[in-house]
Amino acid sequence: MTLLKPKLFKARQLVGKYRIQRRIANGPLAAVYQAFDTVLCRRVALKIPHAGLDPAILEDFRKEARLAVRLEHPNILPVFNASFIDGRFVIVTPLGEQTLADRLVKRMATTTALNLMGQALAAVAFAHSKRVIHCDIKPENFILFPGNRVRLGDFAFAKRCVRTIKASGSGTLGYIAPEQAMGRPMFQSDVFSLGLVMYRVFAGTLPEWPYSWPPPGLKRLENRLPDEFVAIVRRALKIKPTQRFRDAITMEKAFTNAIEKLSPEESTAKHQKRRN
């Protein structure tokens, strides 16, 4: 069967009141554009699912918008608007400068990296406090704004946890926990993904299956971080979920305690994270 190439919007094209300026990203399910709001006169990001998607997949995007509205936090990407425009579902959010994945292309000071990861943990911890499992933690979903503000986006795969969690194998290969790949996402799955992101940020490489310790790049991780932080990463990357932090809330507490032990200069990251 031949897959149809998704029809993408072009620069200067109007989508309702939004004028497309450029395409930021294009995935198998949706494209993200930089656009200009011609009424409010501001730049925004538009996330537009491709036409012809299965209704169940489109519902995931509608759920993403609803979740973002409920998860009001300085480190979670807010939604300005979500509606159908000319038959296409459009999610409108603030426009960031780049993603964490983009930022990782260049060298980063350890204090800056600690600041960014502290905010990332705060975002996921808040989601977990609301019983929401993100299920797709990766550098591409952390959006950076001026002043090194981090905001977590893309809750399309998120699972609402009450008593049980619907089986799901969704997520991004490379950052997905083993049990999530088997269709059993849990809070510890996000913890595992956060551990992979932290390892990538500080070691410059991404561990791969079977995730045996020590993974490649450990020496660089140990050279950049005190033992307390290395221990946090190692615990987050345990194969058995029960051996990890039970959720991002407890992982953030361990991270904050480790920050407290740093020198005054290094602990600047903590104060920057908490300024809002």
Backbone torsions as a table, in degrees:
resi	resn	phi	psi	omega
1	MET	NA	132.7	-179.8
2	THR	-88.8	126.6	179.1
3	LEU	-82.9	133.9	178.8
4	LEU	-75.3	137.0	178.2
5	LYS	-73.2	127.8	-177.4
6	PRO	-63.3	141.1	178.3
7	LYS	-80.0	120.4	-176.6
8	LEU	-104.1	151.8	177.5
9	PHE	-79.9	151.4	-177.0
10	LYS	-108.1	160.0	177.8
11	ALA	-57.2	138.9	179.1
12	ARG	78.7	-3.8	177.9
13	GLN	-74.8	142.4	179.7
14	LEU	-93.5	133.0	171.7
15	VAL	-121.5	95.3	-171.1
16	GLY	63.2	-125.3	178.7
17	LYS	-89.3	1.9	-174.9
18	TYR	-100.7	127.8	177.1
19	ARG	-99.2	118.8	-179.6
20	ILE	-64.3	131.7	176.5
21	GLN	-105.3	-41.9	177.0
22	ARG	-166.4	159.4	175.5
23	ARG	-89.8	127.7	-179.7
24	ILE	-88.5	-43.0	-177.2
25	ALA	-154.3	155.3	177.5
26	ASN	-142.3	116.8	179.6
27	GLY	-112.8	-176.9	-178.6
28	PRO	-67.9	-22.1	-176.5
29	LEU	-112.1	-24.8	-175.4
30	ALA	-157.1	163.4	174.0
31	ALA	-122.0	151.2	178.5
32	VAL	-119.4	133.3	-176.5
33	TYR	-125.1	149.6	165.0
34	GLN	-88.1	132.1	-177.2
35	ALA	-140.9	166.7	179.3
36	PHE	-117.2	124.2	177.1
37	ASP	-77.2	108.5	-174.5
38	THR	-74.2	-11.9	177.9
39	VAL	-93.2	-49.8	-178.8
40	LEU	-89.7	-6.6	176.3
41	CYS	57.0	57.0	176.0
42	ARG	-147.5	154.8	176.6
43	ARG	-83.5	141.3	-179.7
44	VAL	-139.4	171.7	172.6
45	ALA	-109.5	135.6	176.4
46	LEU	-113.3	125.5	172.8
47	LYS	-106.2	117.5	-173.7
48	ILE	-124.9	109.7	176.3
49	PRO	-59.5	147.6	179.7
50	HIS	-65.8	149.9	178.3
51	ALA	-67.3	147.7	174.8
52	GLY	83.3	12.4	178.7
53	LEU	-71.0	154.7	174.0
54	ASP	-58.1	137.0	-179.6
55	PRO	-53.1	-33.1	179.6
56	ALA	-66.3	-36.7	178.4
57	ILE	-71.0	-41.0	177.7
58	LEU	-61.4	-35.3	178.1
59	GLU	-64.1	-32.2	176.4
60	ASP	-60.1	-39.7	179.6
61	PHE	-70.0	-36.9	176.4
62	ARG	-65.7	-38.5	177.8
63	LYS	-64.9	-38.0	178.3
64	GLU	-57.7	-44.5	-179.8
65	ALA	-64.9	-42.5	-179.8
66	ARG	-65.1	-39.7	179.6
67	LEU	-65.0	-42.9	-178.0
68	ALA	-61.0	-35.2	178.7
69	VAL	-66.4	-38.1	-179.5
70	ARG	-76.7	-27.6	-176.8
71	LEU	-94.9	72.2	-178.6
72	GLU	-84.7	111.0	-175.9
73	HIS	-156.9	145.8	-178.7
74	PRO	-58.0	-23.5	-177.0
75	ASN	-108.0	16.4	174.2
76	ILE	-118.9	131.6	-176.0
77	LEU	-63.6	119.2	179.5
78	PRO	-79.0	162.1	176.4
79	VAL	-110.1	122.1	176.9
80	PHE	-73.6	-41.2	-176.8
81	ASN	-162.6	153.2	174.4
82	ALA	-145.8	120.9	-176.4
83	SER	-162.9	169.1	174.4
84	PHE	-90.3	126.8	177.9
85	ILE	-123.2	116.6	-178.0
86	ASP	53.0	39.9	177.0
87	GLY	83.0	-0.1	179.6
88	ARG	-113.4	136.2	178.4
89	PHE	-79.3	130.2	-175.0
90	VAL	-129.3	125.0	174.7
91	ILE	-106.2	123.9	-176.9
92	VAL	-107.9	125.1	-179.0
93	THR	-133.8	167.9	172.6
94	PRO	-59.1	151.9	179.7
95	LEU	-95.0	117.4	177.3
96	GLY	-84.4	176.5	179.0
97	GLU	-84.3	-39.8	-178.7
98	GLN	-170.2	173.3	175.7
99	THR	-95.9	166.7	175.0
100	LEU	-60.6	-35.6	177.6
101	ALA	-60.7	-41.1	177.2
102	ASP	-63.8	-41.7	-176.9
103	ARG	-65.7	-29.8	-177.0
104	LEU	-70.8	-9.6	177.6
105	VAL	-67.0	-30.1	-179.8
106	LYS	-105.2	159.1	178.1
107	ARG	-65.8	148.2	-176.5
108	MET	-134.8	133.3	176.6
109	ALA	-61.9	146.5	-178.3
110	THR	-61.0	-39.5	179.2
111	THR	-63.8	-38.0	177.5
112	THR	-65.6	-43.7	-179.9
113	ALA	-63.1	-40.2	177.2
114	LEU	-63.5	-39.9	177.3
115	ASN	-60.6	-48.9	-179.2
116	LEU	-62.4	-43.6	-178.7
117	MET	-69.7	-32.2	176.0
118	GLY	-62.3	-41.0	178.0
119	GLN	-68.6	-39.1	177.9
120	ALA	-60.6	-44.7	178.1
121	LEU	-63.0	-39.7	179.9
122	ALA	-61.6	-39.2	-179.8
123	ALA	-64.7	-48.4	-177.8
124	VAL	-69.8	-36.7	177.8
125	ALA	-61.3	-40.6	178.7
126	PHE	-65.2	-42.8	177.3
127	ALA	-59.3	-43.2	179.7
128	HIS	-65.1	-33.9	178.4
129	SER	-65.9	-21.6	176.7
130	LYS	-98.8	13.3	177.6
131	ARG	66.3	31.7	178.9
132	VAL	-112.7	126.5	175.1
133	ILE	-100.7	124.8	-174.0
134	HIS	-69.5	-46.9	176.3
135	CYS	73.8	3.2	177.1
136	ASP	-149.9	50.3	178.4
137	ILE	-73.6	121.1	178.0
138	LYS	-162.6	160.5	-177.9
139	PRO	-56.4	-33.0	-178.4
140	GLU	-65.9	-21.3	-178.0
141	ASN	-96.2	2.1	171.7
142	PHE	-101.7	113.4	-176.1
143	ILE	-97.3	133.2	-179.1
144	LEU	-99.7	136.7	179.7
145	PHE	-120.8	169.8	-179.9
146	PRO	-51.8	144.6	-178.9
147	GLY	78.3	20.1	-179.1
148	ASN	59.0	33.4	173.7
149	ARG	-78.1	131.2	178.5
150	VAL	-105.5	136.0	175.0
151	ARG	-133.9	129.8	179.8
152	LEU	-87.1	129.2	178.8
153	GLY	-124.2	-169.9	175.8
154	ASP	59.6	72.6	176.0
155	PHE	-95.8	22.8	-176.3
156	ALA	-61.5	-32.5	-177.9
157	PHE	-97.0	2.4	-174.0
158	ALA	-62.4	146.8	179.7
159	LYS	-116.3	132.3	176.6
160	ARG	-87.3	120.7	-176.0
161	CYS	-100.5	117.8	174.1
162	VAL	-113.8	-79.5	173.3
163	ARG	-113.7	-36.5	179.3
164	THR	-130.8	162.5	178.9
165	ILE	-122.2	127.5	178.5
166	LYS	-60.6	133.4	-179.6
167	ALA	-58.0	136.8	-179.7
168	SER	-153.2	135.4	174.2
169	GLY	-105.4	16.1	-178.0
170	SER	-71.4	162.9	-177.5
171	GLY	133.0	-178.8	-178.0
172	THR	-109.5	122.7	179.4
173	LEU	-56.9	134.3	-177.2
174	GLY	109.3	-33.7	179.4
175	TYR	-121.3	11.2	-175.4
176	ILE	-95.3	138.6	178.7
177	ALA	-72.6	150.2	-178.5
178	PRO	-54.5	-44.1	-177.8
179	GLU	-70.0	-29.5	177.2
180	GLN	-69.9	-36.5	176.9
181	ALA	-63.8	-24.4	178.2
182	MET	-90.4	5.9	177.6
183	GLY	87.3	21.3	-179.1
184	ARG	-127.7	66.3	-179.4
185	PRO	-67.9	145.0	178.2
186	MET	-150.6	174.0	-179.3
187	PHE	-56.8	-38.2	179.9
188	GLN	-64.9	-19.3	177.1
189	SER	-67.6	-43.6	174.9
190	ASP	-62.8	-37.5	177.6
191	VAL	-60.2	-44.9	179.2
192	PHE	-60.8	-45.1	-180.0
193	SER	-63.7	-38.8	176.3
194	LEU	-63.0	-39.2	177.0
195	GLY	-61.2	-40.3	177.9
196	LEU	-65.8	-41.3	178.6
197	VAL	-63.2	-44.6	179.1
198	MET	-61.6	-42.1	179.4
199	TYR	-62.5	-42.9	179.4
200	ARG	-62.5	-41.1	-178.1
201	VAL	-66.2	-43.8	-172.7
202	PHE	-94.8	-27.4	-178.9
203	ALA	-99.6	-17.9	178.1
204	GLY	80.4	7.1	178.8
205	THR	-143.4	161.6	-177.6
206	LEU	-111.4	119.4	176.9
207	PRO	-59.7	151.3	-179.7
208	GLU	-125.7	163.9	176.0
209	TRP	-54.4	136.6	12.3
210	PRO	-92.1	19.1	175.9
211	TYR	58.6	37.0	177.7
212	SER	-74.4	149.6	-179.4
213	TRP	-102.8	133.1	5.1
214	PRO	-86.7	140.4	176.9
215	PRO	-83.2	167.6	177.0
216	PRO	-59.0	141.3	177.8
217	GLY	88.4	3.9	-176.7
218	LEU	-60.1	-37.4	-178.1
219	LYS	-60.2	-40.3	179.4
220	ARG	-67.2	-38.8	177.7
221	LEU	-60.8	-46.0	-178.4
222	GLU	-68.5	-30.9	178.3
223	ASN	-72.3	-27.6	-176.6
224	ARG	-91.8	-26.7	-171.5
225	LEU	-124.2	146.1	172.1
226	PRO	-63.7	163.1	-176.1
227	ASP	-56.8	-34.4	-178.1
228	GLU	-60.1	-39.5	-179.1
229	PHE	-73.7	-38.4	177.2
230	VAL	-60.6	-40.1	179.1
231	ALA	-64.2	-36.4	178.3
232	ILE	-63.8	-46.0	179.9
233	VAL	-63.4	-44.1	-178.2
234	ARG	-63.1	-41.5	179.6
235	ARG	-66.2	-38.8	179.9
236	ALA	-63.9	-27.4	-175.6
237	LEU	-97.2	15.7	175.2
238	LYS	-63.8	139.4	-179.7
239	ILE	-65.0	-42.8	179.6
240	LYS	-80.2	121.9	-179.0
241	PRO	-55.1	-34.3	-177.7
242	THR	-67.6	-17.2	179.7
243	GLN	-92.1	-5.9	178.2
244	ARG	-89.8	179.5	167.8
245	PHE	-61.4	143.0	-175.1
246	ARG	-70.0	-22.6	176.3
247	ASP	-165.3	177.6	-178.7
248	ALA	-70.4	-19.4	178.1
249	ILE	-64.5	-49.1	179.6
250	THR	-70.8	-31.4	177.7
251	MET	-67.5	-40.3	178.5
252	GLU	-65.2	-37.8	178.3
253	LYS	-62.3	-41.8	178.1
254	ALA	-64.3	-40.0	179.1
255	PHE	-64.0	-44.5	179.7
256	THR	-63.2	-40.6	177.3
257	ASN	-62.9	-38.0	177.9
258	ALA	-67.5	-38.3	177.2
259	ILE	-61.2	-39.5	-179.1
260	GLU	-59.5	-27.6	-176.8
261	LYS	-85.9	-6.8	-179.6
262	LEU	-75.7	167.7	176.1
263	SER	-68.1	161.8	-179.8
264	PRO	-54.7	-37.5	-179.4
265	GLU	-66.2	-44.2	-178.0
266	GLU	-70.7	-31.9	-176.4
267	SER	-74.3	-1.7	174.8
268	THR	-53.6	-32.7	179.8
269	ALA	-58.3	-39.2	-178.9
270	LYS	-64.6	-43.9	-177.3
271	HIS	-67.9	-36.2	176.9
272	GLN	-64.4	-37.9	-179.1
273	LYS	-65.6	-35.1	-172.8
274	ARG	-93.3	2.6	-169.6
275	ARG	-65.7	-19.1	177.3
276	ASN	-117.5	NA	NA
